[in-house]
């Protein structure tokens, strides 16, 4: 496994928001939303297979780790370019509206993506056409090494909604219940025909941007420690425990069960076949054109072919 | 059978497909009330209403990005980019997203949409209303690229493109829009993608062209005939995936080839065609392949006719190849 783009610190913003969407609603991810995908029903094995890019991966090993998709779970697809999912989510929700289907589409982005042209066009289209789109900004403070203060001079990212005629709110992104309530209300209103919503979820990226990043180069330990005190999972756990809905034993049982399941999934993923060379040439087009058939023949007869070893 | 120019033929195709398939929507800048700056979508707004013929904000990335979302939902969007020169704000959405959706999702999602855009010179539009960016899209796996040369083909190819399950860049030679009329059936008909057409048979040299330059190629073939040279002219119609069989069959007959396109020479589609011919028919070649193309400069305003590969440049190339 070569890469991971984590969500430590942002679990509430991701999972509680996904949980707030109805099953008929759609989710367009940014790239830290594997928690939302698992919530939507993707088996853990499916996610781990994607991390390994093996032949069981639904993306057939064609994307780097954490670039999943899940149509059966009403979950779109991850790509690396920033903000590209935003106008797509607007178009998807717009199509639903044109077909009188009362659904909402949640689309995730980081605060860095609000600087992209696609954010502007998506918000503008969403405002003009009153599409049932719920924009979920995970303001986690950092776009790789660039702080939120270098992404905008506006007082908040939610402020941007006003320019597009899109109602916007800020919510404590580390408070799972607040996120759930806010997103649920926005999604219901959007699906009912009230147009788009923008929600800025204030949270913090506890780890580096990805496993390829070392955040010690650009931010202080003190800043990270301050946010550690606000860990969304600890907060939710304390709330549940104070309501007798969770216990130390529940916690240890849960961790143990997940650890066992995860180990089994990793073992299976490691033992799974790599995608075939033939699969590399499939799904470029609906039907394989002559030039890809020719290149497939060349690849299959090439030095990687077992007959040439 | 009525005579139509290309604008009317494209309009007829859109109208017919919108009648038979309610998934088809037209969207873009000025495509609605006014019917497009070239009037290709004229009358559709009145006939199908604002839910299916959508005047969008002025943002190409938003037009294509939201069309991708619509296609993922199950619609058949036909977004228009007002001039191909303005497609670049949408380049990321086309090459990073539409082109790769089927592949990157293991076939879960796809983007069946047709991006229509006028291309090419000949209308005194300078370099922001004249370019031919086809090779940029051919180079990115997952896209199909079509460029009709006449009204009849335009209708059949547009219908085939809309019914195709992959994203298609449909480049319309604006210089031909109103310059040529052909018989065009009122009823729908399909011209399959990736089928080139031999529009003039000859045995001495093959000319490959498409779009507006096809007429220059035909004029050159006529000129060459006066010198005793019989040129075979192929209209590619679909640029990618290209109809290699028709090309190779012709080369095996003539042994000589001239490729014509408006776009700049270096890394233009002509370079790919010549490479394919060299790879697949080298021993049939009797002369070095020749490219007659736009120069490697931005598309100029005043010297437009000196930039374009018009017949006066193609004819000597034909004779040179034939007499090599």
Contacts between the chains, C-beta under 8 A, distances in Angstrom:
chain1	res1	chain2	res2	distance
A	57	B	106	7.3
A	58	B	105	7.5
A	58	B	106	5.0
A	58	B	108	6.7
A	59	B	104	6.1
A	59	B	105	6.1
A	59	B	106	4.8
A	60	B	106	4.3
A	62	B	103	5.8
A	62	B	104	5.6
A	62	B	106	7.0
A	63	B	104	5.3
A	67	B	104	7.1
A	69	B	104	7.3
A	69	B	105	4.2
A	69	B	106	7.6
A	69	B	108	5.5
A	69	B	109	6.7
A	70	B	108	7.7
A	71	B	105	7.2
A	71	B	108	4.0
A	71	B	109	6.2
A	76	B	72	6.9
A	76	B	109	7.2
A	77	B	101	6.7
A	77	B	104	6.3
A	77	B	105	4.9
A	77	B	108	7.5
A	77	B	109	6.0
A	79	B	96	6.3
A	79	B	97	6.4
A	79	B	100	7.4
A	79	B	104	6.8
A	81	B	92	5.9
A	81	B	96	5.0
A	81	B	97	7.8
A	84	B	65	6.8
A	84	B	92	6.3
A	84	B	93	6.3
A	84	B	96	6.2
A	84	B	97	5.3
A	86	B	65	7.2
A	87	B	61	6.6
A	87	B	62	5.1
A	87	B	64	7.8
A	87	B	65	2.6
A	87	B	66	4.9
A	87	B	68	7.5
A	87	B	69	6.8
A	87	B	93	7.1
A	88	B	65	5.5
A	88	B	66	7.1
A	88	B	68	4.9
A	88	B	69	4.0
A	88	B	72	6.8
A	88	B	93	8.0
A	88	B	97	6.9
A	89	B	69	6.1
A	90	B	62	7.8
A	90	B	65	7.4
A	90	B	66	5.1
A	90	B	69	6.2
A	91	B	65	6.5
A	91	B	66	3.1
A	91	B	67	6.0
A	91	B	68	6.1
A	91	B	69	2.5
A	91	B	70	4.5
A	91	B	71	7.9
A	91	B	72	7.7
A	91	B	73	7.5
A	91	B	77	7.8
A	92	B	69	3.6
A	92	B	70	6.9
A	92	B	72	5.6
A	92	B	73	4.9
A	93	B	69	7.4
A	94	B	66	6.1
A	94	B	69	7.0
A	94	B	70	6.6
A	95	B	69	6.7
A	95	B	70	4.3
A	95	B	73	3.7
A	95	B	74	7.3
A	95	B	75	5.1
A	96	B	73	6.4
A	98	B	25	7.3
A	98	B	51	5.2
A	98	B	52	7.9
A	98	B	75	7.8
A	99	B	73	7.8
A	117	B	61	5.7
A	117	B	89	6.9
A	118	B	61	5.9
A	118	B	62	7.8
A	118	B	65	6.2
A	118	B	92	7.8
A	118	B	93	7.8
A	120	B	59	7.8
A	121	B	57	7.4
A	121	B	59	4.2
A	121	B	61	5.2
A	121	B	62	3.2
A	121	B	65	6.7
A	122	B	62	6.7
A	122	B	65	6.9
A	122	B	66	7.8
A	124	B	57	5.5
A	124	B	59	6.8
A	124	B	62	6.7
A	125	B	56	7.1
A	125	B	57	6.3
A	125	B	59	7.6
A	125	B	62	5.0
A	125	B	66	5.6
A	128	B	57	5.9
A	282	B	107	7.7
A	283	B	102	4.9
A	283	B	103	4.8
A	283	B	106	6.5
A	283	B	107	4.7
A	284	B	102	7.3
A	284	B	103	5.6
A	284	B	141	5.3
A	284	B	142	5.4
A	285	B	102	7.4
A	285	B	142	6.8
A	285	B	144	7.4
A	285	B	166	5.0
A	285	B	241	7.7
A	286	B	102	7.3
A	286	B	110	7.1
A	286	B	164	7.8
A	286	B	165	4.1
A	286	B	166	5.6
A	289	B	194	7.0
A	289	B	241	3.7
A	290	B	241	6.7
A	290	B	244	6.1
A	291	B	241	6.2
A	291	B	242	8.0
A	291	B	244	7.5
